[in-house]
Amino acid sequence: IYAVLATLFAVLATFTTGIGVVIISVFLLAAVALFVKEVSGFALLGAGIVAKNVFKTHAVSLSAGTLSRLKPLRTLVTLCVSVVILSVLVFEVIGTVKAAVTPYFTRFDADFFMESDSELGFDYNDLIKTEILSEIDGVETVGFYNESGGWLLNGKNIDINVFGVDSVETLKNLKTTPVSDTAAKNWEKILAEGLVPIIITEDLSLTKENGAAAFPIYKVGDTVELFNKNPDFSFENTGKRYKFVVAGIVKDATEYDKLGYAPYFATESVDKTATFLIKKKDGASDQEIFRGVQTIIASLSTKEQGLIYVLPYDDYAYQGAAELKAIGDLMDVFRYALFVIGLLGILNITFVTIASRAREMKVYSVCGMTGEDSVLLSLTEGALASLAALAVSLVTAIAMSRALPVFSSLIEKNIIVPILPFSALSFSLIVGGILTAAFVVFSFIHKLKLSKTRINAV
C-alpha cells in the first residue's frame, strides 16, 4: 500500500509545478518513510532465509533465527535505510541548488582573462593569428570565445546563449564538466564533413511538455536550428537560420545553463569581439604572466579602440559575488555533515543493540559458545543486517531518483538523474561496511568483558 501511494505521489509531482511540488513531496516522503519501516523487517527475514539455505552453517542458522526475532535489529536496519535515503535526497537536491547560485562565467577554468571595454574593441586577429599570448613564459594554454544572447531554439520558445570558441580544446577547460574525448572527436568529424558542430548543455537538451517533468529532445547527431530574435541582426530580417549538429552534451552546473558551444567562425557575424582565457603552468609566477600580458596590451591598445584590460579570472567570474563561492562550500559541508551525523546515530544504536544482548551472550557461553564463536556470530548478524539494509536502500533510492528531477523545477532547472545515483550506491556501501564492522568491534569488546566475568552455570 505504501509503495503504491509513493508511486502515485511521484507521478502527481511529475505533472505539477510551483508550490504544488512541495506539498505533494511531503506526502511522497511520508509514504516512502512508512514503506521503509514496514519493508525492513521483511528484508531481514529474507536475508536470513537466503543465507541459511545457501551457507548451512551453525553460525548462519543461529544468526538467521536472531534476525527474525530481534526488534532492535529491525529498528537498526530501518535507521540505516533512512540515513541513506535522506542523505541521497539532501545530497542531490543541494547539488542542484548549489548550481542555481553558481555564477554564470565560473564554467570556464582559467587563471586570467583579457578583453576590451569597447564594443568595437581592437583587431583581435593580431592575437588570433600570431598566438603571441602563448609565447609568454609560464602560459600553458590560451583560448578565446565570444558570447551572444538572444538566440531562439527553432520550434521551441526557449531563449538560449551561444558561446563561439576558437577550438574544442578550449572546451576541455570547462570547470563544470569538461568536454569528453568522444565529444571532441565528434566535433572534429562534423567539421571535416563541412558542417557546424555544437555542444549543448544537458539543461538545453531537455524540455518540459507538461508540468515539471523533463524529457530529452536532443541527442548526439541531431540537427539543431537556431535563429537570433534581435531585429538588429540582418539575418533575422531575411529569415536566415543557423544549423548545427550536436557533437556532445555536457552537464553544466551554473545559474543559467540553457546554452551551446559552437565554433567561433559560426558566431562572429553576431559578435566580433573575443574574450581570452589564459591558463598558467603549475608553479608559474602570476606577476610575470600579468606583466607579459600587459606588455602585449600596451602594444595593441589605442584610444580609439578602447581600453584593453586583464584581470584574474576569478575576479571576472564572480564579479562582486565572491560570497556565493563561500555559500557553495558551506552547502558541500552541510550535505556531507548530515551523512556523518547519521553514521554516528547508527553506531550508537548498534552499540545499544549489542549491549542489550549481554544476558543472551552469557547463555550462549554457558552452552559452550567460545569467544571466537560469539564474534563470528556477530559478524554474520552484521553482514546479514547490512545486506538487508543495502537491498532496501538501493530499491528505495532507485524509486526516489525518478522523483528528483521534480525538485529542480522549483529553480527552473532541467536535470537527468541516473537510475541509480552514484551517491546512493556510495552511501549504501559505506553504511553497510560500517554496520558490519561495528558489530564485530562492539562484540569483541563485549567478549573481553565476558572473559573477565565469572559465569554461574547453575
Secondary structure in CASP SS format (residue, H / E / C, confidence):
PFRMAT SS
TARGET T0000
AUTHOR 0000-0000-0000
METHOD secondary structure of the structure
MODEL  1
I C 1.00
Y H 1.00
A H 1.00
V H 1.00
L H 1.00
A H 1.00
T H 1.00
L H 1.00
F H 1.00
A H 1.00
V H 1.00
L H 1.00
A H 1.00
T H 1.00
F C 1.00
T C 1.00
T C 1.00
G C 1.00
I H 1.00
G H 1.00
V H 1.00
V H 1.00
I H 1.00
I H 1.00
S H 1.00
V H 1.00
F H 1.00
L H 1.00
L H 1.00
A H 1.00
A H 1.00
V H 1.00
A H 1.00
L H 1.00
F H 1.00
V H 1.00
K H 1.00
E H 1.00
V H 1.00
S H 1.00
G H 1.00
F H 1.00
A H 1.00
L H 1.00
L H 1.00
G H 1.00
A H 1.00
G H 1.00
I H 1.00
V H 1.00
A H 1.00
K H 1.00
N H 1.00
V H 1.00
F H 1.00
K C 1.00
T C 1.00
H H 1.00
A H 1.00
V H 1.00
S H 1.00
L H 1.00
S H 1.00
A H 1.00
G H 1.00
T H 1.00
L H 1.00
S H 1.00
R H 1.00
L C 1.00
K H 1.00
P H 1.00
L H 1.00
R H 1.00
T H 1.00
L H 1.00
V H 1.00
T H 1.00
L H 1.00
C H 1.00
V H 1.00
S H 1.00
V H 1.00
V H 1.00
I H 1.00
L H 1.00
S H 1.00
V H 1.00
L H 1.00
V H 1.00
F H 1.00
E H 1.00
V H 1.00
I H 1.00
G H 1.00
T H 1.00
V H 1.00
K H 1.00
A H 1.00
A H 1.00
V C 1.00
T C 1.00
P C 1.00
Y H 1.00
F H 1.00
T H 1.00
R H 1.00
F E 1.00
D C 1.00
A C 1.00
D C 1.00
F E 1.00
F E 1.00
M E 1.00
E E 1.00
S E 1.00
D C 1.00
S C 1.00
E C 1.00
L C 1.00
G C 1.00
F C 1.00
D C 1.00
Y C 1.00
N H 1.00
D H 1.00
L H 1.00
I H 1.00
K H 1.00
T H 1.00
E C 1.00
I H 1.00
L H 1.00
S H 1.00
E H 1.00
I C 1.00
D C 1.00
G C 1.00
V E 1.00
E E 1.00
T E 1.00
V E 1.00
G E 1.00
F E 1.00
Y E 1.00
N E 1.00
E E 1.00
S E 1.00
G E 1.00
G E 1.00
W E 1.00
L E 1.00
L E 1.00
N C 1.00
G C 1.00
K C 1.00
N C 1.00
I C 1.00
D E 1.00
I E 1.00
N E 1.00
V E 1.00
F E 1.00
G E 1.00
V E 1.00
D C 1.00
S C 1.00
V H 1.00
E H 1.00
T H 1.00
L H 1.00
K C 1.00
N C 1.00
L E 1.00
K C 1.00
T C 1.00
T C 1.00
P C 1.00
V C 1.00
S C 1.00
D H 1.00
T H 1.00
A H 1.00
A H 1.00
K H 1.00
N H 1.00
W H 1.00
E H 1.00
K H 1.00
I H 1.00
L H 1.00
A H 1.00
E C 1.00
G C 1.00
L C 1.00
V C 1.00
P E 1.00
I E 1.00
I E 1.00
I E 1.00
T E 1.00
E H 1.00
D H 1.00
L H 1.00
S H 1.00
L E 1.00
T E 1.00
K C 1.00
E C 1.00
N C 1.00
G C 1.00
A C 1.00
A C 1.00
A C 1.00
F E 1.00
P E 1.00
I C 1.00
Y C 1.00
K C 1.00
V C 1.00
G C 1.00
D C 1.00
T E 1.00
V E 1.00
E E 1.00
L E 1.00
F E 1.00
N E 1.00
K C 1.00
N C 1.00
P C 1.00
D C 1.00
F C 1.00
S H 1.00
F H 1.00
E H 1.00
N H 1.00
T C 1.00
G C 1.00
K C 1.00
R C 1.00
Y E 1.00
K E 1.00
F E 1.00
V E 1.00
V E 1.00
A E 1.00
G E 1.00
I E 1.00
V E 1.00
K C 1.00
D C 1.00
A C 1.00
T C 1.00
E C 1.00
Y C 1.00
D C 1.00
K C 1.00
L E 1.00
G E 1.00
Y E 1.00
A E 1.00
P E 1.00
Y H 1.00
F H 1.00
A H 1.00
T H 1.00
E C 1.00
S C 1.00
V C 1.00
D C 1.00
K C 1.00
T C 1.00
A C 1.00
T E 1.00
F E 1.00
L E 1.00
I E 1.00
K E 1.00
K E 1.00
K C 1.00
D C 1.00
G C 1.00
A C 1.00
S C 1.00
D H 1.00
Q H 1.00
E H 1.00
I H 1.00
F H 1.00
R H 1.00
G H 1.00
V H 1.00
Q H 1.00
T H 1.00
I H 1.00
I H 1.00
A H 1.00
S H 1.00
L H 1.00
S C 1.00
T C 1.00
K C 1.00
E C 1.00
Q C 1.00
G C 1.00
L C 1.00
I E 1.00
Y E 1.00
V E 1.00
L E 1.00
P E 1.00
Y H 1.00
D H 1.00
D H 1.00
Y H 1.00
A H 1.00
Y H 1.00
Q C 1.00
G C 1.00
A C 1.00
A H 1.00
E H 1.00
L H 1.00
K H 1.00
A H 1.00
I H 1.00
G H 1.00
D H 1.00
L H 1.00
M H 1.00
D H 1.00
V H 1.00
F H 1.00
R H 1.00
Y H 1.00
A H 1.00
L H 1.00
F H 1.00
V H 1.00
I H 1.00
G H 1.00
L H 1.00
L H 1.00
G H 1.00
I H 1.00
L H 1.00
N H 1.00
I H 1.00
T H 1.00
F H 1.00
V H 1.00
T H 1.00
I H 1.00
A H 1.00
S C 1.00
R C 1.00
A H 1.00
R H 1.00
E H 1.00
M H 1.00
K H 1.00
V H 1.00
Y H 1.00
S H 1.00
V H 1.00
C C 1.00
G C 1.00
M C 1.00
T C 1.00
G H 1.00
E H 1.00
D H 1.00
S H 1.00
V H 1.00
L H 1.00
L H 1.00
S H 1.00
L H 1.00
T H 1.00
E H 1.00
G H 1.00
A H 1.00
L H 1.00
A H 1.00
S H 1.00
L H 1.00
A H 1.00
A H 1.00
L H 1.00
A H 1.00
V H 1.00
S H 1.00
L H 1.00
V H 1.00
T H 1.00
A H 1.00
I H 1.00
A H 1.00
M H 1.00
S H 1.00
R C 1.00
A C 1.00
L H 1.00
P H 1.00
V H 1.00
F H 1.00
S H 1.00
S H 1.00
L H 1.00
I H 1.00
E C 1.00
K C 1.00
N C 1.00
I C 1.00
I C 1.00
V C 1.00
P C 1.00
I C 1.00
L C 1.00
P C 1.00
F H 1.00
S H 1.00
A H 1.00
L H 1.00
S H 1.00
F H 1.00
S H 1.00
L H 1.00
I H 1.00
V H 1.00
G H 1.00
G H 1.00
I H 1.00
L H 1.00
T H 1.00
A H 1.00
A H 1.00
F H 1.00
V H 1.00
V H 1.00
F H 1.00
S H 1.00
F H 1.00
I H 1.00
H H 1.00
K H 1.00
L H 1.00
K H 1.00
L H 1.00
S H 1.00
K C 1.00
T C 1.00
R C 1.00
I C 1.00
N C 1.00
A C 1.00
V C 1.00
END
